[in-house]
Amino acid sequence: MPNFAIRPMTAADAHAIATWRYPGEYSFYDADADPDDLAELLDPAEWGRRYFAADELADRTLAGCLNVKLTGPVAEIGLGLRPDLTGRGLGESFLRACLHFASAVLGAQSYTLAVAAFNRRAITVYQRAGFQEVDRFEHFTNGGQHAFVRMTRSTIEDYP
């Protein structure tokens, strides 16, 4: 199973991520599906502060992205794997790397995230990692109202 290294995002990373295209219903996660999300991704002021890139350790290629918004010890995270890496059982390893980075480098002590309600693959990965659903809500993004699930996890100490 690949390991991932998290590092500050660069312009090349942000522009590459902006071109990623996910198949079918997962096109919801295309960076340019929402102009505000795309502008945030491409804002260099956020690279290395909120936006990070993930490399696959084996070949040092861009494999994913992580965004983290810290509020005290709570990290609100968003993450995404490169489209050709999704659905291949890499989610847990990727999530583990992201949580460890948020804890070790940014000082996070607990985590929250929001995931599109249709995304059963991601929800399953998060549940396996100890996240629990705490809320469901509607959010306007990508040109319309969409259902989301909010999930939280208190620590990563018992997550290898």
BELVENUR-V543231 format. One record per residue. RES is the residue in one letter. SS is DSSP state (A for helix, B for strand, O for the rest). PHI is phi in radians with two decimals (999 if undefined). OMEGA is omega in radians with two decimals (NA if undefined). Layout:
res-><RES;RES>
ss-><SS;SS>
phi-><PHI;PHI>
omega-><OMEGA;OMEGA>
This chain:
res-><M;P;N;F;A;I;R;P;M;T;A;A;D;A;H;A;I;A;T;W;R;Y;P;G;E;Y;S;F;Y;D;A;D;A;D;P;D;D;L;A;E;L;L;D;P;A;E;W;G;R;R;Y;F;A;A;D;E;L;A;D;R;T;L;A;G;C;L;N;V;K;L;T;G;P;V;A;E;I;G;L;G;L;R;P;D;L;T;G;R;G;L;G;E;S;F;L;R;A;C;L;H;F;A;S;A;V;L;G;A;Q;S;Y;T;L;A;V;A;A;F;N;R;R;A;I;T;V;Y;Q;R;A;G;F;Q;E;V;D;R;F;E;H;F;T;N;G;G;Q;H;A;F;V;R;M;T;R;S;T;I;E;D;Y;P>
ss-><O;O;O;B;B;B;B;B;O;O;A;A;A;A;A;A;A;A;A;O;O;O;O;A;A;A;A;A;A;O;A;A;A;O;A;A;A;A;A;A;A;O;O;A;A;A;B;O;O;O;B;B;B;B;B;B;O;O;O;O;B;B;B;B;B;B;B;B;B;B;B;O;O;B;B;B;B;B;B;B;B;O;A;A;A;O;O;O;O;O;A;A;A;A;A;A;A;A;A;A;A;A;A;A;O;O;O;O;O;B;B;B;B;B;B;B;O;O;O;A;A;A;A;A;A;A;A;A;O;O;O;B;B;B;B;B;B;B;B;B;B;O;O;B;B;B;B;B;B;B;B;B;B;O;O;O;O;O;O;O>
phi-><999;-1.12;-1.87;-2.18;-2.00;-1.69;-2.61;-1.04;-1.26;-2.01;-1.04;-1.07;-1.08;-1.04;-1.22;-1.15;-1.07;-1.10;-1.68;-1.07;-2.21;-1.67;-1.37;0.93;-1.10;-1.29;-1.06;-0.90;-1.59;-1.03;-1.02;-1.58;-1.21;-2.35;-1.00;-1.17;-1.11;-1.12;-1.06;-1.13;-1.03;-1.52;-1.44;-1.08;-1.12;-1.65;-1.21;1.47;-1.84;-2.09;-1.94;-2.33;-1.89;-2.16;-1.85;-1.29;-1.10;-1.04;-2.16;0.97;-1.79;-1.05;-2.09;-3.02;-2.43;-2.40;-2.14;-2.34;-2.03;-1.58;-2.22;1.09;-1.51;-1.69;-1.82;-1.56;-1.99;-2.40;-2.55;-2.70;-1.63;-0.97;-0.88;-1.27;-1.71;-1.32;1.25;-2.00;1.39;-1.67;-1.01;-1.17;-1.12;-1.13;-1.04;-0.99;-1.08;-1.15;-1.16;-1.12;-1.08;-1.05;-1.34;-1.23;-1.66;-1.80;1.44;-1.11;-2.06;-2.61;-2.41;-2.43;-2.69;-2.16;-2.29;-1.00;-1.05;-1.30;-1.48;-1.09;-1.01;-1.18;-1.03;-1.09;-1.05;-1.11;-1.12;-1.05;-1.54;1.64;-1.32;-2.20;-1.19;-2.13;-2.90;-2.21;-2.68;-1.80;-2.44;-1.46;-2.78;0.91;1.44;-2.93;-1.44;-2.37;-1.44;-2.26;-2.03;-1.67;-2.26;-2.35;-2.55;-1.38;-2.51;-1.99;-0.99;-1.72;-1.99;-1.07>
omega-><-3.11;2.99;-3.07;3.05;3.14;-3.11;3.09;3.12;3.05;3.08;3.14;3.11;-3.08;-3.13;3.07;-3.14;3.13;3.14;-3.13;3.12;-3.13;-3.10;3.00;-3.09;3.14;3.04;3.01;-3.09;3.05;-3.04;-3.10;3.09;3.10;-3.08;3.14;3.11;3.14;3.14;3.12;3.11;-3.06;3.14;-3.09;3.12;-3.10;-3.11;-3.12;3.05;3.11;-3.07;-3.10;3.10;3.10;3.08;2.95;-3.06;-3.06;-3.07;3.09;3.08;3.10;-3.07;-3.10;3.12;-3.14;2.94;-3.05;3.01;-3.13;2.98;-3.01;-3.13;-3.08;3.10;2.98;-3.03;2.99;-3.11;3.13;3.04;3.05;-3.02;-3.11;3.11;-3.11;3.10;-3.11;3.10;-3.12;-3.03;-3.09;3.10;3.12;3.12;3.13;3.13;-3.13;3.14;3.12;3.10;-3.12;3.13;-3.02;-3.04;-3.04;3.09;3.14;3.10;3.05;-2.94;3.01;3.10;3.05;-3.12;3.10;-3.04;-3.14;-2.98;-3.12;3.13;-3.11;-3.14;3.11;3.10;-3.11;3.11;3.09;-3.13;3.07;3.05;3.10;3.10;3.12;-3.05;2.95;-3.10;3.07;-3.13;3.11;3.09;3.09;3.06;3.14;3.09;-3.14;3.13;3.11;3.06;3.04;-3.12;3.12;3.07;-3.02;-3.12;3.04;-3.04;-3.11;3.14;-3.03;NA>
